[in-house]
Amino acid sequence: MKHEAVGRLRRTMIGVCALGAAFALPGIARAQGTPTFTKDVAPIFQEKCEACHRPDSIAPMSLKTYAETRPWARAIRARVADHTMPPWDIDKTVGVQKFKNDRSLTDHEKDVVLRWLDGGTPQGDPKDMPAPRTWPEDQGWNFAPLYGQKEPDLVITSHSFTMPAQSQDAWDKRVTPSGITEPRWVRAIEIRPSSVKGRKITHHAIAYLEQEEPGAPRAGGLPVPFMEWAVGKQGELMRPDTGKLLLPGSKFRWDIHYSQAGEEITSQVEMGIYFYPKGQEPKYRTSLSLVPAALGTMDIRPNSVSMAEGFMPLRENARIESFQPHMHLRGKAMMVEAVFPTGRREVISLVSNFNFNWMTTYVYDDDAAPLLPKGTLLKVTSWHDNTAASKTNPDPTQWVGWGDRTVDEMAHAWINIVYMNDEEFKAEQEKRKKPQTETQLPR
């Protein structure tokens, strides 16, 4: 790894931001003069901010209109200038830099927004305002429109849970049957709290798949993660021709972490599942793996910055689909590397400014998803800041160990992996050598 990249672990964590759409939109700034809200800034905010910053959504304010946006000019400038808004914490100096869901502002978009703010935030001609975007009522489902639907094909709901206003953290680990009666292949999954208020108490939710599949290798007694949700995640949209198999009799064992919010809230978690058409079987299976830098033991001393590292061997050829770091309030940075059988090391991704409030999954672009031969080691390195310099640190004078509570710490990466045999792996390598046309997720 480039040591100077590690040295850039410097930005503070801010928890209020826009979870935008997944695609870059060229900002339309005037060749001369100050940009205006209606002509130049509103199109950017529609693409990168409104997914959260709209009425009755999870953000604290709406950015849909000039009147709603103008009072927040100072806060917007601060967040845009220091790259905390929109939340996209991948270090842009090392590792893979092409993603299917990059919601960060381009240099041009950032320049337009900052020049508008520094130029007095002019409204501009109301006739220049783009047509308003249509958003689903309530929370809506992120992926349903991609398939011409309003709802997922199947919604699995956890048991209802009431969190008192003042309480220790709690976990709901009850089981819900899938209810399916025939084998079905899954192409997308979403998990979310059932209400916006429920997001206040839901720290994370994992659905572990329990099913008997003849001939399938066993995971050594470990549960099989089907999908994990945390604040800031939209879901898992699988790459074309990849999927997960659900069988009759399957069920989901939940691991839902609830924490107090100062008011009594009753909530549950919903998992939306989208199937391939009946009879259509994807070529590859994808699996969600927990790759630990630390698991079960940690030793974070008071007033110190600590590091942990762990490894997972790839026993088959693999394509790395996505990466999401998971730490708690003292999490500072996480890096995932490939250590090849030859001994060569390569950084895949570095999140140099981890933000506990946004558990972002970084989905690699089709022609950039790392291809790793069997025998490669995935190495995960984490850094935790238990000093007063960390604004999210509850108490830098306390020793911190590994644990499930929010005030404890964790250090693992969620990595989606597709395994391939030698023939498939070689074919994928050859395909990369051919010119690729740029692809994006459907809007």
Buried (B, 14 or more C-beta within 10 A) or exposed (E): BEEEBBEBBEBEBBBBBBBBBBBBBEBBBEEEEBBBBBBBBBBBBBBBBBBBBBEEBBBEBBBBBBEBBEEBBEBBBEBBEEBBBBBBBBBEEBBBBEBBBBBBBBEBBBBBBBBBBEEEBBBBEEEBBEEEEEBEEEBBBBBBBBBEEEEBBBEBEBEEBEBBEEBEBBEBEEEBEBEBEEEBBBBBBBBBBBBEEBBBBBBBBBBBBBBEEEEEEEEEEEBBBBBBBBBBBBBBBBBEEBBBBBBEEBBBBBBBBBBBBEEEBEBBBBBBBBBBEEEEEBEBBBBBBBBBBBBEEBEBEEEBBBBBBBEBEBEBBBBBBBBBBBBBBBBBBBBBBBBEEEEEEBBBBBBBBBBBBBBBBBBBBBBBBBBBBBBBBBBBBBBBBBBEEBEBBEEBEBEBEBBEBBBBBBBBBBBBBBBBEEEBBEEBEEEEEEEEEEEEEEE
